[in-house]
């Protein structure tokens, strides 16, 4: 041992190469008696600066009292050697962490002037290792990564990292107990460890303590390939999982909008599309109530056309007629639209379907919670509303086209096609129920003279006035149509008796005649010839039934203006004879 501390002594070079410092310190006065070159390098001083110096001047001030107390305690206990980490201060002010192994010796290795016993202290610089460990701790504490090492029984041998106070506390407990007991509420995480203990690398994502973690487990084997422990590397992927969840949600919304768009293209009528849309929105947003209201085509008042969800709406019924300002946003949230009452435990949002200032329908979503709607939910609903608005416009165009195809453009009355269709359905139903049907064929008298005298514009004005007077003259259940030119028809449904039909014809003649119509500044008296056909419930074709009323009208016209007659078979014979006479006279 003396060869180690004597300068230039045999063997000192080996310890210097190993950077192991040695020193002799007096027990009585704690003064340095000898050091080797490795100690000088560790403490940052030369031999002259160390020999004769009291030990307390070299140790960090905060450590000296504890270091001295430990030495005295060990001496009192009769211990001859002990070990501990001591901080030394170099002249530059740098702090060096040293693993100091102290031994009390009484041999003659010490210099002749040193008392016996003496301390022989071995120094090993731990600064680099401690700095690396400190840096590792900084990295682990400031990044969402956790390292752990567990043995085959699941006891934690090492752990480092910041994963939340609860997890850190449990890991500390797992140093004495198994993680399979401490973390039994995290089966997905434990499954990864079990797979590694079976020799398989494993990776997975699990939820814990309000966060999401991705964990990798690696088996560590001995020379024989037997798993002795498992390394676990976990990092917090909460932000990533939230982003992925947001992406999945947005993708689901896009897919849902596309599906509603597909339904909008293929839906045969608005009712089925409204139902599909409210059901899809209710399921996607977990809404208590999703409602679509549209204007009634006849009254123009809003009414519910589709609804979905289990909860009843919390606003009064009937709902307000319009709230196009319901889409106004405050930041990323929106308040309930004006006109819709919401209580403190509910949220409501109304989106216009169509133009905001003149929507064709209103989409309302209700939730039984006080939270307002998130911005992305409003955007999703606005996209759905845009698709529904396009579909609503398509339905409107189709309705307009169907209306125009079945209605007279001048008077707005049903045209010949629509009238014959309704007449056939009425006759079919009447034949099944054995009910009577009445039909009036109306032809204006001297209408050609009005056109020739006043022009076609005046004639059109006359036809519009006639249509209005016919609708006033008939019963609410009767149907008026314009067949062509100055020919009109009235269908009397609901089992009318023949006198009832005749009374309607009489009322029409009277209504058309008075008051006189003023057209182009001239008063015009309107007269019409009316033929009546009456069915007693026997099966009959619509065209044939209309033809009989037409023949009765011609018979009435031959008697003079403003007359009406009921069809009988003699009229058919007379018309045939008249037709044959005209054919013979013309030489055909």
C-alpha positions in Angstrom: 0.0 0.0 0.0 2.9 2.3 0.7 4.1 1.9 -2.8 0.9 3.5 -4.0 1.3 6.8 -2.1 5.0 7.4 -2.2 5.8 9.6 -5.1 7.5 7.8 -7.8 7.1 4.6 -5.9 6.8 1.2 -7.7 3.2 0.6 -8.8 2.0 4.2 -8.5 1.7 4.5 -12.3 -0.8 1.7 -12.5 -3.2 3.4 -10.1 -2.6 6.7 -11.9 -3.7 5.2 -15.2 -6.8 3.8 -13.5 -7.6 7.3 -12.2 -7.9 6.0 -8.7 -6.7 8.5 -6.1 -5.2 7.5 -2.8 -4.4 9.7 0.2 -3.3 9.4 3.9 -5.1 11.7 6.4 -4.4 12.0 10.1 -7.1 10.8 12.4 -6.3 13.3 15.1 -6.1 16.5 13.1 -7.6 15.5 9.7 -4.6 16.9 7.8 -3.5 15.5 4.5 -0.2 13.6 4.8 0.3 12.0 1.4 -1.6 11.9 -2.0 -0.9 10.4 -5.4 -1.1 12.1 -8.8 -4.6 10.8 -9.5 -5.9 12.5 -6.3 -4.3 15.7 -7.4 -6.0 15.5 -10.8 -9.4 14.7 -9.2 -9.2 17.5 -6.7 -7.6 20.0 -9.2 -4.6 20.8 -7.0 -0.9 19.8 -7.0 0.7 17.9 -4.1 2.1 21.0 -2.4 -1.4 22.4 -2.3 -2.8 19.3 -0.6 -0.2 18.0 1.9 -0.6 19.6 5.3 -4.1 21.0 4.4 -7.0 20.2 6.7 -9.5 17.9 5.2 -12.5 20.2 5.9 -11.1 23.0 3.6 -11.3 20.6 0.6 -14.8 19.2 1.2 -17.9 21.1 0.2 -19.1 23.2 3.1 -22.5 21.7 3.0 -21.1 18.2 3.3 -18.4 18.6 6.0 -20.5 18.3 9.1 -22.3 15.2 7.8 -19.0 13.7 6.6 -17.3 14.3 10.0 -20.3 13.0 11.9 -20.3 9.8 9.8 -16.5 9.3 10.4 -16.9 9.7 14.2 -19.9 7.4 14.3 -18.1 4.7 12.4 -15.1 5.0 14.6 -17.2 4.8 17.7 -18.9 1.7 16.3 -15.5 0.1 15.7 -15.9 0.0 11.9 -12.6 0.0 10.1 -13.8 1.0 6.7 -16.8 2.7 5.1 -17.9 4.3 1.8 -19.8 7.4 0.7 -20.1 10.1 -1.9 -18.4 13.3 -1.0 -18.4 16.6 -2.9 -15.0 18.5 -3.2 -14.5 22.1 -4.3 -11.7 22.7 -6.8 -9.9 26.1 -6.8 -11.9 27.0 -9.9 -15.1 26.6 -7.9 -16.1 23.5 -9.7 -17.7 20.8 -7.6 -16.4 17.2 -8.0 -18.4 14.2 -6.8 -16.1 11.6 -5.5 -16.8 8.1 -4.2 -14.6 8.0 -1.1 -13.7 4.7 0.5 -12.1 5.3 4.0 -10.1 2.8 6.0 -8.5 3.1 9.4 -5.0 1.6 9.4 -2.3 1.3 12.1 0.6 -0.2 10.0 3.8 1.6 9.0 2.8 2.6 5.6 2.1 6.1 6.7 5.0 8.6 6.7 7.2 8.6 9.7 5.8 11.9 10.9 2.2 10.7 10.7 0.5 9.5 13.8 -1.1 6.1 14.0 -3.9 5.1 13.4 -4.5 7.0 10.1 -7.1 7.2 7.4 -6.3 5.6 4.0 -8.8 7.1 1.6 -9.4 5.9 -1.9 -10.9 8.4 -4.4 -12.9 7.6 -7.5 -14.3 10.6 -9.6 -18.1 10.1 -10.2 -18.7 13.5 -11.7 -19.1 12.3 -15.2 -21.4 9.4 -14.2 -23.5 11.6 -12.0 -23.6 14.3 -14.7 -24.8 11.7 -17.1 -27.4 10.5 -14.6 -28.4 14.1 -13.9 -28.8 14.7 -17.6 -30.8 11.5 -18.0 -33.1 12.7 -15.2 -33.5 16.1 -16.9 -34.4 14.4 -20.1 -36.8 11.9 -18.4 -38.4 14.6 -16.3 -39.0 17.0 -19.2 -40.0 14.5 -21.9 -43.1 12.2 -21.9 -40.8 9.1 -21.7 -40.6 6.6 -18.8 -38.0 3.8 -18.4 -38.5 0.8 -16.1 -36.8 -2.5 -15.5 -38.7 -5.3 -13.8 -37.6 -8.8 -12.9 -39.4 -12.1 -13.6 -41.7 -11.6 -10.6 -42.7 -8.2 -11.8 -40.8 -6.3 -9.1 -39.4 -2.9 -10.3 -35.6 -2.8 -10.3 -35.3 0.6 -11.8 -37.6 3.4 -13.0 -37.1 6.9 -14.3 -39.4 9.4 -15.9 -42.3 11.7 -15.2 -45.6 10.0 -15.9 -47.8 11.5 -13.2 -47.7 11.3 -9.4 -50.0 8.3 -9.1 -48.0 6.2 -11.5 -44.7 7.2 -9.8 -46.1 6.3 -6.4 -47.3 2.9 -7.7 -43.9 2.2 -9.3 -42.2 2.9 -5.9 -44.6 0.4 -4.3 -43.9 -2.1 -7.1 -40.2 -2.1 -6.0 -41.4 -4.2 -3.0 -44.4 -5.8 -4.7 -45.2 -7.0 -8.1 -46.5 -4.7 -10.9 -49.1 -7.4 -11.6 -50.6 -6.6 -8.3 -50.1 -2.9 -8.2 -51.2 -2.2 -11.8 -53.9 -4.8 -12.0 -56.4 -2.1 -13.2 -54.3 -1.7 -16.4 -54.7 -5.1 -18.0 -53.6 -3.9 -21.5 -50.3 -2.7 -20.1 -49.7 -5.8 -18.0 -50.3 -8.0 -21.1 -47.4 -6.3 -22.8 -45.1 -7.3 -19.9 -46.4 -10.9 -19.8 -45.6 -11.2 -23.5 -42.1 -9.9 -23.0 -41.6 -12.4 -20.1 -42.5 -15.1 -22.6 -39.7 -13.9 -24.8 -41.6 -11.7 -27.2 -41.1 -8.1 -27.9 -44.4 -6.3 -27.6 -45.8 -2.8 -28.3 -49.2 -1.3 -27.6 -51.2 1.7 -26.6 -53.3 2.0 -23.5 -55.1 4.6 -21.4 -54.1 5.4 -17.9 -54.5 8.3 -15.5 -56.3 10.4 -18.0 -53.5 10.0 -20.6 -52.7 7.7 -23.5 -49.3 5.8 -23.4 -47.5 3.8 -26.0 -45.4 1.2 -24.4 -42.6 -1.2 -25.7 -41.5 -4.2 -23.7 -38.2 -5.9 -24.5 -37.1 -9.2 -22.9 -33.6 -9.3 -21.4 -32.0 -12.8 -21.4 -29.0 -14.4 -19.8 -26.3 -16.3 -21.6 -28.6 -19.3 -21.9 -31.4 -17.3 -23.5 -33.6 -17.3 -20.4 -35.6 -14.1 -19.8 -34.3 -12.6 -16.5 -36.0 -9.2 -16.7 -38.0 -6.9 -18.9 -37.2 -3.4 -20.1 -40.2 -1.1 -20.4 -40.1 2.1 -22.4 -43.3 4.1 -22.3 -44.0 7.6 -23.7 -47.0 9.8 -23.5 -48.9 9.9 -26.8 -52.0 11.7 -25.5 -51.6 14.6 -28.0 -51.1 12.1 -30.9 -54.1 10.0 -29.9 -56.2 13.1 -29.5 -55.1 14.2 -33.0 -55.9 10.8 -34.4 -59.2 10.8 -32.7 -59.9 14.2 -34.2 -58.8 12.9 -37.6 -61.1 9.9 -37.2 -63.9 12.1 -36.1 -63.4 14.4 -39.1 -63.2 11.5 -41.4 -66.4 10.0 -40.0 -68.1 13.4 -40.5 -66.9 13.6 -44.1 -68.1 10.0 -44.7 -71.4 10.9 -43.1 -71.8 14.0 -45.2 -70.9 12.0 -48.3 -73.5 9.3 -47.3 -76.2 12.0 -46.8 -75.2 13.4 -50.2 -75.6 10.0 -51.8 -79.0 9.6 -50.2 -79.9 13.1 -51.3 -79.2 12.1 -54.9 -81.2 8.9 -54.8 -84.0 9.7 -52.4 -87.3 9.7 -54.1 -88.9 12.2 -51.8 -88.0 14.7 -49.1 -89.5 12.7 -46.2 -87.2 9.8 -46.5 -84.1 12.1 -46.8 -85.1 14.2 -43.8 -85.5 11.0 -41.8 -82.1 9.6 -42.8 -80.4 12.9 -42.1 -81.9 13.4 -38.6 -81.1 9.8 -37.6 -77.5 10.1 -38.8 -76.9 13.4 -37.1 -78.5 12.2 -33.8 -76.2 9.1 -33.8 -73.0 11.0 -34.7 -73.4 13.9 -32.3 -75.1 11.9 -29.5 -77.9 14.5 -29.6 -81.1 14.1 -27.6 -83.2 15.6 -30.3 -82.7 16.4 -34.0 -85.5 18.1 -35.8 -86.1 19.4 -39.3 -88.9 21.8 -39.9 -90.1 22.9 -43.3 -92.7 25.3 -44.6 -96.1 23.7 -45.4 -96.5 23.9 -49.2 -100.1 25.1 -48.7 -100.2 27.2 -45.5 -96.5 28.3 -45.6 -96.3 27.7 -41.8 -93.4 25.7 -40.4 -94.1 22.1 -39.4 -92.0 19.1 -38.3 -91.0 16.9 -41.2 -88.6 14.6 -39.4 -87.2 14.0 -35.9 -84.8 11.6 -34.2 -83.5 11.1 -30.7 -84.9 9.8 -27.5 -85.5 13.0 -25.6 -88.4 15.4 -26.2 -87.4 19.0 -27.2 -87.4 21.4 -24.3 -88.8 24.4 -26.2 -92.6 24.9 -26.5 -94.6 23.5 -29.3 -95.3 24.8 -31.9 -91.7 26.0 -32.3 -90.7 29.5 -33.6 -91.0 29.9 -37.3 -87.6 31.3 -38.1 -84.2 31.6 -36.6 -81.7 32.1 -39.4 -79.4 33.9 -37.0 -79.0 30.7 -35.1 -75.7 30.1 -36.8 -74.0 33.1 -35.2 -70.8 32.0 -33.4 -69.0 33.4 -30.4 -65.4 32.2 -30.8 -65.5 28.4 -31.2 -69.0 28.1 -29.5 -72.5 29.1 -30.3 -75.4 30.2 -28.1 -79.0 29.0 -28.6 -80.7 30.9 -31.4 -83.0 33.8 -30.6 -86.6 32.6 -30.3 -85.7 29.2 -28.9 -85.9 29.0 -25.1 -83.1 27.0 -23.4 -82.8 26.1 -19.8 -79.5 26.1 -17.8 -78.9 22.4 -18.4 -79.5 22.3 -22.1 -78.0 23.5 -25.4 -79.6 24.1 -28.7 -78.4 25.0 -32.2 -80.5 25.9 -35.3 -79.0 25.8 -38.8 -80.9 27.2 -41.8 -81.2 24.8 -44.7 -81.0 27.1 -47.8 -80.5 30.8 -47.9 -80.0 32.2 -44.4 -82.5 35.0 -45.0 -85.1 32.7 -46.6 -84.4 29.1 -45.6 -86.4 26.3 -47.0 -86.1 24.4 -43.7 -84.5 24.6 -40.3 -82.3 22.0 -38.7 -82.4 22.1 -34.9 -80.1 20.0 -32.6 -80.8 19.8 -28.8 -78.6 18.4 -26.1 -79.5 17.8 -22.4 -76.3 19.4 -21.1 -75.1 22.9 -20.6 -72.1 22.7 -23.0 -72.4 24.7 -26.2 -71.5 23.2 -29.6 -67.9 22.9 -30.6 -66.8 24.8 -33.7 -66.1 21.5 -35.6 -69.6 20.3 -34.8 -71.1 23.5 -36.2 -69.0 23.2 -39.4 -70.2 19.6 -39.8 -73.8 20.6 -39.4 -73.4 23.5 -41.9 -72.0 21.0 -44.4 -74.9 18.7 -43.8 -77.3 21.7 -44.2 -75.6 22.6 -47.5 -76.2 19.1 -48.8 -79.8 19.1 -47.6 -80.3 22.5 -49.2 -79.1 21.2 -52.5 -81.5 18.3 -52.2 -84.3 20.5 -51.1 -83.7 22.6 -54.3 -83.8 19.5 -56.4 -87.1 18.4 -54.8 -88.5 21.9 -55.4 -87.5 21.9 -59.1 -89.0 18.4 -59.5 -92.2 19.6 -57.7 -92.4 22.6 -60.0 -91.8 20.4 -63.1 -94.5 18.0 -62.0 -96.8 20.8 -61.2 -96.3 22.4 -64.6 -96.7 19.1 -66.3 -100.1 18.6 -64.6 -101.4 22.2 -64.4 -102.6 24.8 -66.8 -100.0 27.6 -67.1 -102.7 30.3 -67.7 -105.2 29.6 -64.9 -103.3 27.4 -62.5 -106.0 24.7 -62.7 -105.2 21.0 -63.2 -104.8 20.2 -66.9 -106.5 17.5 -68.9 -103.8 14.9 -68.0 -104.1 15.5 -64.3 -107.9 15.7 -64.4 -108.3 12.4 -66.3 -105.9 10.7 -63.9 -108.0 11.9 -60.9 -111.2 11.1 -62.7 -110.1 7.5 -63.3 -109.0 7.0 -59.7 -112.3 8.4 -58.5 -114.4 6.2 -60.8 -112.3 3.1 -59.8 -112.8 3.8 -56.1 -116.5 4.6 -56.7 -117.0 1.4 -58.5 -115.5 -0.6 -55.7 -117.6 1.3 -53.0 -120.7 1.5 -55.2 -120.7 5.3 -54.9 -122.0 7.8 -57.4 -119.9 10.3 -59.3 -120.8 13.5 -61.1 -119.0 15.2 -64.0 -119.6 18.6 -65.6 -118.2 19.4 -69.1 -118.2 23.3 -69.5 -117.7 25.1 -72.8 -117.9 28.9 -73.0 -120.4 30.4 -75.4 -119.1 32.8 -78.1 -115.6 32.8 -76.7 -114.1 33.0 -80.3 -116.0 36.3 -80.7 -114.2 37.8 -77.6 -110.8 36.8 -79.0 -111.6 38.2 -82.5 -113.0 41.4 -81.1 -110.6 42.2 -78.2 -107.5 40.2 -78.9 -106.0 37.1 -77.3 -104.7 39.0 -74.2 -108.3 39.9 -73.3 -109.3 36.3 -74.0 -106.6 35.1 -71.6 -107.9 37.5 -68.9 -111.4 36.2 -69.5 -110.3 32.6 -69.0 -108.5 33.5 -65.7 -111.7 35.2 -64.5 -113.8 32.2 -65.5 -111.4 29.8 -63.6 -111.8 31.9 -60.5 -115.6 32.1 -60.7 -115.8 28.3 -61.3 -113.8 27.6 -58.1 -116.1 29.9 -56.1 -119.2 28.2 -57.5 -118.3 24.6 -56.7 -118.2 22.8 -53.4 -114.9 22.5 -51.5 -114.7 18.8 -52.3 -115.2 19.3 -56.0 -112.3 19.6 -58.5 -112.1 22.1 -61.3 -109.8 21.7 -64.4 -109.1 23.4 -67.7 -109.2 20.8 -70.4 -108.2 23.0 -73.4 -109.1 26.3 -74.9 -112.3 27.5 -73.4 -113.3 24.0 -72.2 -113.4 23.3 -68.4 -114.6 20.4 -66.3 -115.7 19.8 -62.7 -115.5 16.5 -60.9 -118.1 16.0 -58.2 -117.0 13.4 -55.7 -118.3 11.9 -52.5 -121.4 10.2 -53.8 -123.5 13.2 -55.1 -127.1 12.6 -56.2 -128.0 13.8 -59.6 -130.0 16.8 -58.3 -126.9 17.9 -56.3 -124.9 17.8 -59.6 -127.6 19.8 -61.4 -127.6 22.4 -58.6 -123.9 22.9 -59.0 -124.4 23.3 -62.8 -127.1 25.9 -62.2 -124.8 27.8 -59.7 -122.0 27.8 -62.3 -124.3 29.3 -65.0 -125.4 32.0 -62.6 -121.9 32.8 -61.2 -120.4 33.1 -64.7 -123.2 35.4 -65.9 -123.2 37.9 -63.1 -121.7 40.3 -62.4 -120.6 41.2 -65.9 -116.9 41.1 -66.5 -115.2 44.3 -67.6 -112.4 43.6 -70.0 -110.5 46.2 -72.2 -113.0 48.7 -70.8 -116.0 46.8 -72.1 -118.5 44.9 -70.0 -118.8 41.3 -71.1 -121.5 38.8 -70.2 -120.1 35.2 -69.9 -122.3 32.3 -70.7 -121.5 28.6 -70.8 -123.0 25.4 -72.0 -122.7 22.5 -69.5 -123.0 18.8 -70.1 -123.6 16.5 -67.1 -122.6 12.9 -66.8 -123.7 10.9 -63.7 -122.4 7.5 -62.7 -124.4 5.3 -60.4 -121.3 3.3 -59.2 -121.1 1.0 -62.2 -117.5 0.5 -63.6 -116.8 3.0 -66.4 -113.7 4.3 -68.1 -112.6 7.9 -67.5 -112.4 8.8 -71.2 -115.8 7.3 -71.9 -117.3 9.1 -68.9 -115.8 12.5 -70.1 -117.1 11.8 -73.6 -120.7 11.4 -72.4 -120.4 14.7 -70.6 -119.0 16.2 -73.7 -122.0 14.9 -75.8 -124.4 16.4 -73.2 -122.6 19.7 -73.5 -123.1 19.8 -77.3 -126.8 19.0 -76.8 -127.1 21.8 -74.4 -125.3 24.2 -76.7 -127.7 23.5 -79.5 -130.5 24.7 -77.2 -128.9 28.1 -76.7 -126.3 29.8 -74.5 -126.3 29.3 -70.7 -128.0 25.9 -70.7 -127.1 22.5 -69.1 -128.3 19.0 -69.8 -127.8 15.5 -68.4 -126.5 12.9 -70.7 -128.8 10.2 -72.0 -128.3 7.6 -74.8 -130.5 9.5 -77.3 -127.8 12.2 -77.4 -125.2 9.5 -78.6 -127.6 8.4 -81.4 -128.3 12.0 -82.4 -124.6 12.8 -82.6 -123.8 9.7 -84.7 -126.7 10.6 -87.1 -125.4 14.2 -87.3 -121.9 13.0 -88.0 -123.0 10.6 -90.7 -125.1 13.3 -92.4 -122.1 15.7 -92.5 -119.9 12.9 -93.9 -122.4 12.2 -96.7 -122.8 15.8 -97.6 -119.1 16.3 -97.9 -118.9 13.4 -100.3 -116.6 11.3 -98.2 
